[in-house]
Amino acid sequence: MPEPDHRLDRIAEHPTFKTLVHERTRFGWILTGLMLLVYFGFIGLIAFDKALLATKIGGTASLGFYMGMFVIVFAFVLTGIYVARANTRFDRLSADLVRSLAK
């Protein structure tokens, strides 16, 4: 059996690493919850209020069409929010971790 790598233990116990993991996990769950709320809200409307979604808006398109488009656009927006956060806060924490472990 190979001997455990103590460098990994040093990284796992580092406060900056713990902060990075905690913030990234929490942020990911928040975004996941928002996406699930919007998606299942839309599916719930399809299941329980078809008449509302069939309402015509702007000529020939229905409210359901616009709401479906909103779900898709919302997913892209959440992705953009995550990428922006990853490129700022999470990358900064990663760089701080690498700098402090190099000492």
All heavy atoms as an XYZ file, in Angstrom:
819
protein
N       0.844     -1.178      0.000
C       0.000      0.000      0.000
C       0.887      1.238      0.000
O       1.811      1.351      0.813
C      -0.909     -0.027      1.222
C      -1.851      1.114      1.295
S      -3.231      0.648      2.333
C      -4.402      1.785      1.749
N       0.613      2.199     -0.906
C       1.463      3.389     -0.967
C       1.313      4.261      0.281
O       0.264      4.311      0.897
C       0.968      4.118     -2.214
C      -0.384      3.588     -2.480
C      -0.431      2.218     -1.899
N       2.399      4.927      0.584
C       2.402      5.814      1.740
C       1.607      7.078      1.420
O       1.665      7.596      0.306
C       3.858      6.185      2.082
C       3.976      6.873      3.410
C       5.417      7.004      3.842
O       6.179      6.031      3.664
O       5.763      8.074      4.334
N       0.842      7.597      2.394
C       0.034      8.794      2.125
C       0.914     10.012      1.826
O       2.004     10.161      2.372
C      -0.777      8.994      3.406
C      -0.103      8.167      4.443
C       0.679      7.102      3.734
N       0.420     10.844      0.957
C       1.146     12.051      0.568
C       0.828     13.166      1.563
O      -0.302     13.658      1.616
C       0.749     12.457     -0.853
C       1.642     13.538     -1.417
O       2.441     14.118     -0.656
O       1.531     13.805     -2.635
N       1.806     13.572      2.337
C       1.603     14.578      3.377
C       1.401     15.966      2.787
O       0.862     16.845      3.453
C       2.760     14.563      4.373
C       2.871     13.258      5.095
N       1.936     12.839      6.014
C       3.772     12.251      5.007
C       2.269     11.648      6.477
N       3.380     11.266      5.877
N       1.797     16.161      1.527
C       1.557     17.458      0.881
C       0.055     17.687      0.709
O      -0.420     18.803      0.851
C       2.255     17.525     -0.472
C       3.771     17.503     -0.370
C       4.406     17.471     -1.726
N       3.988     16.232     -2.398
C       4.280     15.921     -3.644
N       4.984     16.744     -4.374
N       3.878     14.792     -4.167
N      -0.678     16.620      0.417
C      -2.124     16.743      0.262
C      -2.780     17.103      1.592
O      -3.727     17.897      1.625
C      -2.717     15.457     -0.298
C      -2.291     15.071     -1.708
C      -2.926     13.748     -2.114
C      -2.642     16.161     -2.698
N      -2.285     16.529      2.675
C      -2.817     16.866      3.995
C      -2.557     18.333      4.311
O      -3.417     19.011      4.875
C      -2.178     15.991      5.073
C      -2.564     14.534      4.936
O      -3.632     14.254      4.342
O      -1.793     13.673      5.410
N      -1.386     18.815      3.936
C      -1.032     20.220      4.178
C      -1.974     21.143      3.413
O      -2.441     22.159      3.938
C       0.412     20.465      3.745
C       0.895     21.850      3.970
C       2.374     21.980      3.633
N       2.750     23.377      3.658
C       3.477     23.964      2.743
N       3.947     23.259      1.728
N       3.769     25.230      2.833
N      -2.289     20.787      2.178
C      -3.212     21.592      1.373
C      -4.619     21.530      1.965
O      -5.284     22.556      2.125
C      -3.222     21.118     -0.096
C      -1.873     21.395     -0.745
C      -4.343     21.790     -0.882
C      -1.691     20.718     -2.091
N      -5.075     20.326      2.291
C      -6.439     20.156      2.798
C      -6.669     20.872      4.121
O      -7.796     21.294      4.409
C      -6.752     18.670      2.953
N      -5.632     21.033      4.920
C      -5.768     21.695      6.218
C      -5.523     23.201      6.143
O      -5.725     23.893      7.136
C      -4.805     21.064      7.229
C      -5.142     19.634      7.566
C      -6.546     19.492      8.140
O      -6.949     20.334      8.962
O      -7.240     18.532      7.752
N      -5.141     23.701      4.989
C      -4.844     25.125      4.860
C      -6.136     25.941      4.934
O      -7.122     25.601      4.294
C      -4.125     25.384      3.530
C      -3.403     26.681      3.502
N      -4.039     27.872      3.295
C      -2.087     26.965      3.664
C      -3.153     28.837      3.318
N      -1.956     28.318      3.554
N      -6.155     27.035      5.698
C      -7.380     27.840      5.840
C      -7.878     28.434      4.508
O      -9.092     28.527      4.292
C      -6.991     28.953      6.803
C      -5.701     28.572      7.397
C      -5.082     27.520      6.556
N      -6.969     28.817      3.645
C      -7.383     29.374      2.355
C      -8.066     28.312      1.501
O      -9.063     28.589      0.828
C      -6.171     29.971      1.600
O      -5.524     30.926      2.441
C      -6.605     30.643      0.318
N      -7.557     27.088      1.536
C      -8.188     25.998      0.796
C      -9.584     25.716      1.336
O     -10.534     25.524      0.576
C      -7.325     24.738      0.867
C      -7.912     23.571      0.141
C      -7.871     23.496     -1.244
C      -8.525     22.534      0.834
C      -8.421     22.422     -1.924
C      -9.074     21.456      0.177
C      -9.022     21.402     -1.211
N      -9.713     25.701      2.648
C     -11.018     25.471      3.260
C     -12.008     26.569      2.874
O     -13.173     26.291      2.588
C     -10.884     25.369      4.772
C     -10.220     24.090      5.227
C     -10.132     24.033      6.729
C      -9.488     22.743      7.184
N      -9.417     22.626      8.632
N     -11.529     27.809      2.856
C     -12.374     28.929      2.442
C     -12.801     28.774      0.987
O     -13.973     28.968      0.653
C     -11.631     30.272      2.634
O     -11.275     30.406      4.003
C     -12.480     31.441      2.198
N     -11.864     28.440      0.134
C     -12.165     28.253     -1.288
C     -13.207     27.161     -1.494
O     -14.195     27.354     -2.212
C     -10.883     27.913     -2.054
C     -11.037     27.548     -3.529
C     -11.602     28.717     -4.321
C      -9.706     27.102     -4.104
N     -13.021     26.034     -0.861
C     -13.964     24.922     -1.017
C     -15.338     25.301     -0.477
O     -16.367     25.053     -1.115
C     -13.425     23.650     -0.312
C     -14.493     22.578     -0.237
C     -12.196     23.139     -1.034
N     -15.371     25.942      0.682
C     -16.641     26.333      1.294
C     -17.396     27.329      0.406
O     -18.590     27.147      0.138
C     -16.398     26.926      2.679
C     -17.623     27.504      3.301
N     -18.624     26.720      3.825
C     -18.024     28.780      3.462
C     -19.595     27.503      4.279
N     -19.242     28.756      4.076
N     -16.702     28.372     -0.047
C     -17.362     29.401     -0.852
C     -17.824     28.852     -2.201
O     -18.927     29.156     -2.653
C     -16.434     30.593     -1.079
C     -16.261     31.455      0.142
C     -15.443     32.700     -0.133
O     -15.295     33.088     -1.318
O     -14.947     33.293      0.836
N     -16.982     28.056     -2.828
C     -17.345     27.501     -4.138
C     -18.522     26.541     -4.019
O     -19.439     26.570     -4.840
C     -16.137     26.824     -4.765
C     -16.319     26.550     -6.244
C     -15.068     26.016     -6.842
N     -14.708     24.770     -6.160
C     -13.613     24.088     -6.398
N     -12.747     24.524     -7.276
N     -13.357     22.982     -5.762
N     -18.512     25.714     -3.008
C     -19.611     24.773     -2.803
C     -20.907     25.509     -2.488
O     -21.954     25.217     -3.078
C     -19.267     23.794     -1.665
O     -18.058     23.114     -1.991
C     -20.378     22.794     -1.436
N     -20.841     26.465     -1.595
C     -22.037     27.234     -1.213
C     -22.606     27.985     -2.410
O     -23.818     27.958     -2.657
C     -21.695     28.196     -0.085
C     -22.881     28.970      0.437
C     -22.486     29.759      1.695
N     -23.613     30.489      2.196
C     -23.866     31.755      1.899
N     -23.048     32.436      1.126
N     -24.920     32.365      2.393
N     -21.742     28.641     -3.164
C     -22.185     29.404     -4.321
C     -22.803     28.479     -5.372
O     -23.835     28.804     -5.972
C     -20.999     30.187     -4.908
C     -21.388     31.214     -5.916
C     -22.180     32.282     -5.571
C     -20.938     31.110     -7.217
C     -22.536     33.235     -6.505
C     -21.283     32.057     -8.165
C     -22.093     33.121     -7.806
N     -22.193     27.337     -5.575
C     -22.732     26.365     -6.526
C     -24.118     25.880     -6.128
O     -25.005     25.749     -6.973
N     -24.326     25.617     -4.849
C     -25.640     25.174     -4.382
C     -26.682     26.271     -4.497
O     -27.856     25.990     -4.800
C     -25.564     24.650     -2.954
C     -25.073     23.242     -2.893
C     -23.903     22.805     -2.339
C     -25.726     22.079     -3.412
N     -23.785     21.448     -2.498
C     -24.896     20.970     -3.145
C     -26.918     21.863     -4.085
C     -25.232     19.680     -3.522
C     -27.257     20.570     -4.468
C     -26.424     19.504     -4.179
N     -26.288     27.504     -4.249
C     -27.232     28.627     -4.408
C     -27.682     28.737     -5.858
O     -28.885     28.842     -6.146
C     -26.607     29.948     -3.914
C     -26.483     29.934     -2.393
C     -27.433     31.148     -4.376
C     -25.655     31.069     -1.824
N     -26.728     28.699     -6.783
C     -27.086     28.782     -8.198
C     -27.912     27.571     -8.633
O     -28.857     27.708     -9.420
C     -25.830     28.914     -9.055
C     -25.012     30.197     -8.871
C     -23.826     30.194     -9.805
C     -25.855     31.429     -9.077
N     -27.575     26.401     -8.126
C     -28.346     25.204     -8.444
C     -29.781     25.337     -7.942
O     -30.735     25.001     -8.659
C     -27.685     23.958     -7.825
O     -26.368     23.820     -8.371
C     -28.486     22.698     -8.093
N     -29.941     25.827     -6.727
C     -31.276     26.028     -6.168
C     -32.102     27.006     -6.990
O     -33.291     26.773     -7.244
N     -31.472     28.104     -7.411
C     -32.182     29.077     -8.247
C     -32.623     28.459     -9.563
O     -33.763     28.654    -10.010
C     -31.289     30.297     -8.505
C     -31.053     31.223     -7.324
C     -30.001     32.270     -7.680
C     -32.354     31.894     -6.911
N     -31.739     27.691    -10.187
C     -32.081     27.078    -11.466
C     -33.199     26.056    -11.287
O     -34.129     25.994    -12.111
C     -30.846     26.424    -12.091
C     -31.059     25.938    -13.497
S     -31.326     27.306    -14.629
C     -32.798     26.757    -15.460
N     -33.132     25.264    -10.247
C     -34.183     24.279     -9.994
C     -35.522     24.952     -9.718
O     -36.570     24.478    -10.180
C     -33.797     23.365     -8.827
C     -32.699     22.356     -9.117
C     -32.289     21.633     -7.836
C     -33.137     21.364    -10.171
N     -35.502     26.048     -8.971
C     -36.723     26.787     -8.684
C     -37.369     27.301     -9.970
O     -38.573     27.112    -10.183
C     -36.411     27.952     -7.742
C     -37.589     28.802     -7.315
C     -38.448     28.019     -6.326
C     -37.104     30.089     -6.690
N     -36.580     27.911    -10.830
C     -37.113     28.440    -12.090
C     -37.592     27.303    -12.989
O     -38.693     27.352    -13.547
C     -36.053     29.311    -12.807
C     -36.461     29.631    -14.236
C     -35.827     30.597    -12.026
N     -36.801     26.256    -13.127
C     -37.157     25.159    -14.022
C     -38.412     24.428    -13.545
O     -39.353     24.225    -14.316
C     -35.988     24.168    -14.142
C     -36.315     23.001    -15.033
C     -36.358     23.146    -16.409
C     -36.617     21.760    -14.492
C     -36.678     22.073    -17.231
C     -36.943     20.687    -15.301
C     -36.972     20.846    -16.671
O     -37.299     19.800    -17.472
N     -38.429     24.033    -12.280
C     -39.584     23.295    -11.793
C     -40.812     24.192    -11.637
O     -41.943     23.708    -11.705
C     -39.264     22.544    -10.500
C     -38.450     21.316    -10.761
C     -37.148     21.211    -10.305
C     -38.975     20.268    -11.495
C     -36.392     20.087    -10.557
C     -38.237     19.123    -11.762
C     -36.934     19.038    -11.287
N     -40.591     25.491    -11.442
C     -41.718     26.421    -11.480
C     -42.362     26.432    -12.849
O     -43.597     26.410    -12.985
N     -41.555     26.450    -13.880
C     -42.061     26.408    -15.252
C     -42.775     25.088    -15.526
O     -43.881     25.060    -16.080
C     -40.905     26.631    -16.232
C     -41.310     26.586    -17.676
C     -42.179     27.536    -18.188
C     -40.813     25.619    -18.522
C     -42.559     27.499    -19.528
C     -41.180     25.574    -19.854
C     -42.058     26.521    -20.355
N     -42.171     23.985    -15.120
C     -42.790     22.669    -15.308
C     -44.101     22.586    -14.522
O     -45.093     22.018    -14.998
C     -41.827     21.541    -14.891
C     -40.588     21.544    -15.787
C     -42.509     20.186    -14.926
C     -40.858     21.334    -17.256
N     -44.127     23.167    -13.333
C     -45.360     23.192    -12.544
C     -46.465     23.963    -13.239
O     -47.629     23.561    -13.227
N     -46.107     25.082    -13.859
C     -47.103     25.835    -14.622
C     -47.620     25.026    -15.808
O     -48.815     25.058    -16.116
C     -46.519     27.157    -15.114
C     -46.498     28.291    -14.105
C     -45.779     29.506    -14.692
C     -47.902     28.661    -13.677
N     -46.738     24.313    -16.456
C     -47.168     23.459    -17.571
C     -48.157     22.410    -17.066
O     -49.177     22.136    -17.704
C     -45.957     22.781    -18.245
C     -45.110     23.810    -18.986
C     -46.413     21.688    -19.199
C     -43.787     23.282    -19.492
N     -47.875     21.848    -15.909
C     -48.716     20.779    -15.378
C     -50.049     21.284    -14.835
O     -51.069     20.622    -15.000
C     -47.967     20.035    -14.278
N     -50.051     22.459    -14.199
C     -51.234     22.877    -13.461
C     -51.973     24.091    -14.017
O     -53.080     24.379    -13.556
C     -50.865     23.141    -11.992
C     -50.345     21.917    -11.299
C     -49.014     21.823    -10.936
C     -51.183     20.853    -11.033
C     -48.530     20.692    -10.300
C     -50.711     19.712    -10.403
C     -49.388     19.630    -10.031
N     -51.388     24.824    -14.947
C     -52.087     26.002    -15.482
C     -51.767     26.191    -16.957
O     -51.168     27.188    -17.364
C     -51.720     27.244    -14.674
C     -52.748     28.354    -14.813
O     -53.671     28.213    -15.655
O     -52.628     29.356    -14.098
N     -52.180     25.239    -17.749
C     -51.934     25.304    -19.195
C     -52.612     26.513    -19.823
O     -52.099     27.100    -20.771
C     -52.408     24.029    -19.860
C     -51.558     22.826    -19.545
C     -52.093     21.594    -20.271
C     -51.249     20.401    -19.973
N     -51.618     19.673    -18.793
N     -53.759     26.889    -19.290
C     -54.500     28.018    -19.863
C     -53.695     29.316    -19.743
O     -53.693     30.140    -20.672
C     -55.852     28.164    -19.174
N     -53.011     29.494    -18.628
C     -52.188     30.690    -18.458
C     -51.063     30.715    -19.495
O     -50.804     31.748    -20.112
C     -51.596     30.747    -17.049
C     -50.595     31.878    -16.787
C     -51.301     33.226    -16.836
C     -49.891     31.674    -15.467
N     -50.418     29.591    -19.685
C     -49.307     29.531    -20.635
C     -49.777     29.668    -22.075
O     -48.996     30.050    -22.941
C     -48.524     28.232    -20.450
C     -47.798     28.092    -19.115
C     -47.117     26.743    -19.028
C     -46.809     29.203    -18.911
N     -51.043     29.354    -22.343
C     -51.581     29.464    -23.702
C     -52.006     30.882    -24.040
O     -52.341     31.171    -25.196
C     -52.759     28.515    -23.864
N     -51.959     31.787    -23.080
C     -52.355     33.174    -23.311
C     -51.452     33.799    -24.371
O     -50.225     33.756    -24.267
C     -52.239     33.988    -21.996
O     -52.997     33.344    -20.992
C     -52.696     35.413    -22.184
N     -52.075     34.386    -25.383
C     -51.315     35.014    -26.476
C     -50.774     36.368    -26.022
O     -51.481     37.172    -25.432
C     -52.196     35.205    -27.705
C     -52.720     33.907    -28.293
C     -51.595     33.110    -28.901
C     -52.164     31.842    -29.535
N     -51.162     30.862    -29.776
N     -49.519     36.586    -26.330
C     -48.854     37.853    -26.015
C     -48.125     38.312    -27.264
O     -47.390     37.540    -27.882
C     -47.851     37.690    -24.855
C     -48.583     37.353    -23.576
C     -47.038     38.953    -24.664
C     -47.688     37.172    -22.398
N     -48.314     39.538    -27.621
C     -47.580     40.091    -28.760
C     -47.956     39.449    -30.091
O     -47.079     39.178    -30.893
N     -49.211     39.163    -30.288
C     -49.628     38.611    -31.567
C     -49.776     37.106    -31.540
O     -50.749     36.584    -31.024
N     -48.789     36.395    -32.058
C     -48.938     34.942    -32.210
C     -48.230     34.124    -31.142
O     -48.547     32.962    -30.972
C     -48.391     34.508    -33.584
O     -47.021     34.876    -33.663
C     -49.182     35.159    -34.704
N     -47.290     34.688    -30.448
C     -46.539     33.930    -29.435
C     -47.315     33.872    -28.129
O     -47.999     34.821    -27.742
C     -45.177     34.556    -29.207
N     -47.189     32.750    -27.435
C     -47.881     32.582    -26.158
C     -46.959     32.921    -24.993
O     -45.729     32.988    -25.131
C     -48.368     31.142    -26.027
O     -47.256     30.273    -25.914
N     -47.572     33.088    -23.842
C     -46.807     33.338    -22.616
C     -45.863     32.173    -22.333
O     -44.734     32.372    -21.879
C     -47.765     33.558    -21.446
C     -47.127     33.803    -20.086
C     -46.272     35.066    -20.115
C     -48.185     33.891    -19.014
N     -46.309     30.960    -22.628
C     -45.471     29.776    -22.411
C     -44.183     29.834    -23.208
O     -43.121     29.426    -22.733
N     -44.265     30.349    -24.437
C     -43.063     30.488    -25.260
C     -42.067     31.439    -24.594
O     -40.877     31.125    -24.476
C     -43.440     31.007    -26.652
C     -42.258     31.370    -27.492
C     -41.490     30.393    -28.101
C     -41.885     32.698    -27.651
C     -40.385     30.727    -28.858
C     -40.781     33.039    -28.414
C     -40.039     32.050    -29.016
N     -42.562     32.587    -24.153
C     -41.675     33.566    -23.515
C     -41.117     33.045    -22.192
O     -39.951     33.287    -21.863
C     -42.392     34.896    -23.308
C     -42.646     35.616    -24.609
C     -43.941     35.838    -25.055
C     -41.596     36.058    -25.398
C     -44.177     36.487    -26.252
C     -41.817     36.717    -26.599
C     -43.114     36.925    -27.023
O     -43.332     37.567    -28.207
N     -41.918     32.325    -21.462
C     -41.427     31.773    -20.196
C     -40.383     30.682    -20.453
O     -39.401     30.577    -19.717
C     -42.584     31.251    -19.358
C     -43.455     32.381    -18.836
S     -44.786     31.807    -17.805
C     -43.898     31.566    -16.287
N     -40.592     29.874    -21.482
C     -39.598     28.862    -21.846
C     -38.287     29.508    -22.256
O     -37.206     29.038    -21.882
N     -38.383     30.586    -23.009
C     -37.174     31.322    -23.394
C     -36.491     31.913    -22.162
O     -35.265     31.929    -22.071
C     -37.512     32.428    -24.402
C     -37.961     31.907    -25.754
S     -36.749     30.834    -26.546
C     -35.438     31.980    -26.827
N     -37.290     32.376    -21.209
C     -36.725     32.918    -19.971
C     -35.922     31.851    -19.229
O     -34.838     32.140    -18.705
C     -37.827     33.474    -19.060
C     -37.333     33.829    -17.689
C     -36.593     34.985    -17.487
C     -37.567     32.998    -16.612
C     -36.108     35.308    -16.229
C     -37.098     33.302    -15.351
C     -36.352     34.469    -15.159
N     -36.435     30.632    -19.162
C     -35.727     29.540    -18.476
C     -34.359     29.316    -19.122
O     -33.341     29.171    -18.434
C     -36.563     28.240    -18.477
C     -35.751     27.068    -17.960
C     -37.821     28.421    -17.651
N     -34.323     29.321    -20.447
C     -33.063     29.110    -21.166
C     -32.099     30.265    -20.929
O     -30.917     30.063    -20.615
C     -33.330     28.905    -22.664
C     -34.098     27.598    -22.868
C     -32.034     28.906    -23.465
C     -34.675     27.425    -24.250
N     -32.598     31.493    -21.046
C     -31.749     32.672    -20.837
C     -31.266     32.726    -19.392
O     -30.107     33.079    -19.121
C     -32.503     33.958    -21.240
C     -31.766     35.202    -20.806
C     -32.753     33.973    -22.741
N     -32.133     32.362    -18.450
C     -31.759     32.347    -17.039
C     -30.590     31.402    -16.789
O     -29.674     31.717    -16.019
C     -32.978     31.953    -16.187
C     -32.777     32.106    -14.713
C     -32.739     33.358    -14.126
C     -32.631     30.993    -13.898
C     -32.555     33.510    -12.763
C     -32.447     31.124    -12.537
C     -32.412     32.386    -11.973
N     -30.603     30.246    -17.443
C     -29.495     29.294    -17.303
C     -28.189     29.907    -17.803
O     -27.136     29.753    -17.174
C     -29.803     28.006    -18.053
N     -28.241     30.615    -18.937
C     -27.047     31.278    -19.455
C     -26.571     32.382    -18.509
O     -25.360     32.545    -18.295
C     -27.300     31.853    -20.846
C     -27.212     30.839    -21.947
C     -28.356     30.299    -22.507
C     -25.981     30.414    -22.423
C     -28.290     29.354    -23.514
C     -25.888     29.475    -23.427
C     -27.051     28.943    -23.974
N     -27.497     33.117    -17.940
C     -27.127     34.184    -17.005
C     -26.456     33.597    -15.773
O     -25.421     34.117    -15.305
C     -28.363     35.024    -16.628
C     -28.075     35.953    -15.459
C     -28.843     35.830    -17.833
N     -27.012     32.526    -15.225
C     -26.387     31.887    -14.063
C     -24.993     31.372    -14.395
O     -24.077     31.473    -13.567
C     -27.251     30.744    -13.543
C     -28.545     31.128    -12.832
C     -29.239     29.885    -12.297
C     -28.312     32.117    -11.724
N     -24.830     30.849    -15.597
C     -23.503     30.395    -16.026
C     -22.530     31.563    -16.067
O     -21.389     31.463    -15.600
C     -23.584     29.710    -17.401
O     -24.484     28.603    -17.312
C     -22.217     29.226    -17.851
N     -22.981     32.683    -16.610
C     -22.142     33.886    -16.661
C     -21.778     34.383    -15.280
O     -20.633     34.798    -15.033
N     -22.727     34.336    -14.364
C     -22.462     34.755    -12.981
C     -21.411     33.849    -12.352
O     -20.482     34.316    -11.687
C     -23.769     34.765    -12.161
C     -24.674     35.901    -12.630
C     -23.477     34.891    -10.672
C     -26.085     35.845    -12.064
N     -21.533     32.543    -12.568
C     -20.551     31.613    -12.003
C     -19.167     31.851    -12.598
O     -18.169     31.870    -11.878
C     -20.963     30.152    -12.215
C     -19.958     29.228    -11.574
C     -20.042     28.940    -10.229
C     -18.889     28.702    -12.300
C     -19.097     28.125     -9.615
C     -17.944     27.898    -11.694
C     -18.054     27.613    -10.359
O     -17.113     26.835     -9.753
N     -19.100     32.046    -13.909
C     -17.804     32.278    -14.567
C     -17.172     33.562    -14.049
O     -15.963     33.603    -13.771
C     -17.972     32.300    -16.098
C     -16.722     32.822    -16.778
C     -18.326     30.918    -16.616
N     -17.975     34.607    -13.890
C     -17.442     35.872    -13.371
C     -16.896     35.678    -11.959
O     -15.816     36.183    -11.625
C     -18.527     36.942    -13.386
N     -17.623     34.950    -11.130
C     -17.173     34.708     -9.758
C     -15.918     33.832     -9.755
O     -14.981     34.064     -8.972
C     -18.299     34.036     -8.975
C     -18.017     33.778     -7.522
C     -18.103     35.077     -6.723
N     -18.058     34.859     -5.315
C     -19.107     34.757     -4.523
N     -20.305     34.849     -5.017
N     -18.951     34.585     -3.244
N     -15.885     32.830    -10.621
C     -14.724     31.940    -10.685
C     -13.487     32.692    -11.149
O     -12.377     32.436    -10.664
C     -15.004     30.767    -11.610
N     -13.665     33.608    -12.095
C     -12.522     34.345    -12.631
C     -12.038     35.451    -11.706
O     -10.954     35.994    -11.927
C     -12.866     34.939    -13.994
C     -12.953     33.887    -15.063
O     -12.415     32.799    -14.923
N     -13.644     34.196    -16.137
N     -12.804     35.793    -10.698
C     -12.372     36.829     -9.766
C     -12.059     36.214     -8.407
O     -10.908     35.954     -8.082
C     -13.440     37.936     -9.634
O     -14.691     37.359     -9.265
C     -13.603     38.694    -10.939
N     -13.070     35.957     -7.628
C     -12.878     35.502     -6.243
C     -12.188     34.145     -6.147
O     -11.228     33.987     -5.399
C     -14.252     35.456     -5.552
C     -14.232     34.939     -4.150
C     -13.632     35.917     -3.188
N     -13.679     35.359     -1.841
C     -12.787     35.624     -0.915
N     -11.815     36.464     -1.158
N     -12.882     35.081      0.274
N     -12.662     33.156     -6.895
C     -12.098     31.809     -6.762
C     -10.673     31.740     -7.301
O      -9.814     31.077     -6.721
C     -12.983     30.775     -7.448
C     -14.392     30.723     -6.906
C     -15.433     30.304     -7.703
C     -14.678     31.091     -5.603
C     -16.730     30.248     -7.216
C     -15.974     31.049     -5.107
C     -17.002     30.622     -5.917
N     -10.394     32.425     -8.400
C      -9.020     32.462     -8.918
C      -8.093     33.187     -7.959
O      -6.934     32.799     -7.782
C      -8.976     33.128    -10.289
C      -9.422     32.199    -11.400
O      -9.680     31.014    -11.119
O      -9.515     32.661    -12.558
N      -8.586     34.246     -7.318
C      -7.772     34.980     -6.350
C      -7.444     34.085     -5.158
O      -6.295     34.052     -4.695
C      -8.508     36.236     -5.891
C      -7.635     37.197     -5.144
C      -8.338     38.519     -4.785
N      -9.216     39.022     -5.822
C     -10.538     39.164     -5.692
N     -11.139     38.849     -4.561
N     -11.262     39.639     -6.679
N      -8.439     33.354     -4.667
C      -8.175     32.437     -3.547
C      -7.200     31.338     -3.947
O      -6.316     30.966     -3.165
C      -9.485     31.818     -3.052
C     -10.373     32.694     -2.178
C     -11.719     32.028     -1.939
C      -9.692     33.000     -0.862
N      -7.329     30.828     -5.157
C      -6.405     29.793     -5.637
C      -4.984     30.328     -5.718
O      -4.028     29.646     -5.326
C      -6.844     29.281     -7.006
O      -8.071     28.634     -6.919
N      -4.828     31.536     -6.236
C      -3.495     32.138     -6.332
C      -2.902     32.377     -4.944
O      -1.713     32.138     -4.724
C      -3.566     33.445     -7.119
N      -3.740     32.839     -4.008
C      -3.270     33.034     -2.625
C      -2.824     31.708     -2.013
O      -1.810     31.651     -1.313
C      -4.376     33.641     -1.756
C      -4.687     35.078     -2.111
O      -3.885     35.706     -2.851
O      -5.744     35.573     -1.666
N      -3.564     30.657     -2.293
C      -3.215     29.341     -1.770
C      -1.875     28.873     -2.327
O      -1.004     28.413     -1.572
C      -4.312     28.334     -2.112
C      -4.084     26.894     -1.685
C      -3.991     26.813     -0.163
C      -5.201     26.008     -2.208
N      -1.676     29.019     -3.627
C      -0.422     28.601     -4.245
C       0.748     29.397     -3.677
O       1.803     28.852     -3.352
C      -0.507     28.741     -5.786
C       0.870     28.594     -6.424
C      -1.493     27.742     -6.356
N       0.555     30.728     -3.516
C       1.625     31.578     -2.972
C       1.977     31.177     -1.534
O       3.149     31.080     -1.176
C       1.214     33.050     -2.996
C       1.581     33.766     -4.277
C       1.460     35.274     -4.128
N       0.122     35.704     -3.700
C      -0.896     35.898     -4.519
N      -0.763     35.679     -5.793
N      -2.065     36.284     -4.048
N       0.951     30.929     -0.736
C       1.238     30.608      0.665
C       1.840     29.204      0.804
O       2.623     28.964      1.718
C      -0.019     30.750      1.525
O      -0.979     29.819      1.126
N       1.487     28.291     -0.075
C       2.070     26.942      0.000
C       3.489     26.908     -0.559
O       4.264     26.018     -0.209
C       1.199     25.941     -0.754
C      -0.135     25.625     -0.099
C      -0.991     24.764     -1.010
C       0.066     24.943      1.250
N       3.842     27.862     -1.389
C       5.189     27.903     -1.962
C       6.216     28.381     -0.952
O       7.412     28.196     -1.148
C       5.193     28.803     -3.192
N       5.768     28.983      0.113
C       6.692     29.517      1.131
C       7.357     28.403      1.898
O       6.882     27.375      2.144
C       5.953     30.427      2.100
C       5.459     31.689      1.456
C       4.718     32.515      2.462
C       4.135     33.748      1.795
N       3.369     34.550      2.708
